[in-house]
Amino acid sequence: MPDTLTITDNRTGKQYELPIQDGTIRAVDLRQIKVQPHDLGLMTYDPAFMNTAACRSRITYIDGDKGILMYRGYPIEQLAEHSEYLETAYLILSGELPTKTQYEEWVREVKLHTMLHENVKKLMEGFQYDAHPMGIFLSTVGAMSTFYLDAKQIFDEEARRHQRLRLIAKVPSIAAYAYRHHIGRPYVYPDNDLSFTGNFLNMLFKMTELKYQPNPVLERALDVLFILHADHEQNCSTSAMRGVGSSHVDPYSAMAGAAAALYGPLHGGANEAVLRMLEEIGTVQNVPGFIKRVKGGEGRLMGFGHRVYKSYDPRAKIIKQTAGQVFEVTGRNRLLDIALELERIALQDEYFVSRKLYPNVDFYSGLIYQAMGFPKDMFPVLFAIARTAGWVAQWEEMLLDPDQKIARPRQIYTGPKSRNFVPREKRA
Ligand code: CMC
């Protein structure tokens, strides 16, 4: 017997059988239940999508209670240990890990696309010297749509393949230019002899040396951080990517929307906010007082809590280990002790325990980025580079899903009832 949900309308005594599939009922099945004789039918009210599955997806699986994260079925711990960012991006985009030949070809193709059009460079030069790099990043990604005539051919597989390659390959260049612009240094062209992450470090930090040599420990640490941030199913920015993309706009414009969503302090801007918070706390002695203020409703403990994880974020565990390796090279970040003390107190405090608030991916990542020499306002940009793989994969999945249409939620209207226009001179 198929799983169904029986709903009885107490007003009419009528019963409705709604099929249950994959642990969900279809919201439109509720339409047959009329609240008023001529209305559209019963709707669900779900601000912030607390309990709504908006798509089917084969990309990322999260079990928030058990702290499990998998890309295409591969546990994040295994990918972080054995994979490289570009290989993980291939997996996320195509569904399978590449063979050796496929991987070499993918890396070669990505490297072919790392250069930015000179006019993109000029466009970036127009920003104020103190412009936030994430503002520069998202504007430039949006502007890229005007550089590629095939960007709008979203139902052409070959055109999509090109946009996919361009986006993955060019975001580190945009990010590095945004950073160099911010600090007033000349832009550095890509060096395709280096790895994806090594080249990114080159474009960020190369000075007058003929050839930039990335530190292998830092190069690997950044690559691991990119793997950890590559996708995270239907988060705020991915939902923006799918939502904007559902209007069939080009992927650059959709990704500008996704990057804008990521910029906010409750999402990808949280790592920047964590560092500012740690600096504001200043010393380990100030931690109990800070926790007290958070519990009293004066702000949040940034880098803690998650909509989906109600246990330790598996990415935070890996980042904590990676931090140790990075600090061996860079020296210990003095803010680490404050972070460790915050975590120690919060994990045994009733307020955080009862609300299941644990460190999330952003709690320790900023400490690593800072130790590696990144200024705080670059942190969300680093997140955006990595998340490009997820955004593009989710965008394509949405486009090719026959269940999807333009995203268009309903509302409950709470404004005034119909009233007549009053000329200006007659208004009280
Ligand atoms: N510090 C103090 N209290 C918190 C925190 C926090 N970081 N997070 C949630 N709470 C409290 C909140 O006040 C509420 O308490 P009450 O039930 O008494 O009103 C309860 O916990 C549930 O919070 P919520 O706001 O309903 O939870 P949410 O699922 O809507 O929000 C969140 C999730 C990530 C936005 C939130 O936990 C938060 O603001 N955390 C700090 C910002 C942060 O670290 N964001 C990065 C998220 S992970 C990476 C990413 O997604 O980009």
Boltz pocket constraint, residues with backbone or C-beta under 6 A from the ligand:
constraints:
  - pocket:
      binder: B
      contacts: [[A, 235], [A, 265], [A, 266], [A, 267], [A, 268], [A, 269], [A, 270], [A, 294], [A, 299], [A, 300], [A, 301], [A, 302], [A, 303], [A, 304], [A, 305], [A, 306], [A, 307], [A, 308], [A, 355], [A, 357], [A, 360], [A, 361], [A, 362]]
      max_distance: 6.0
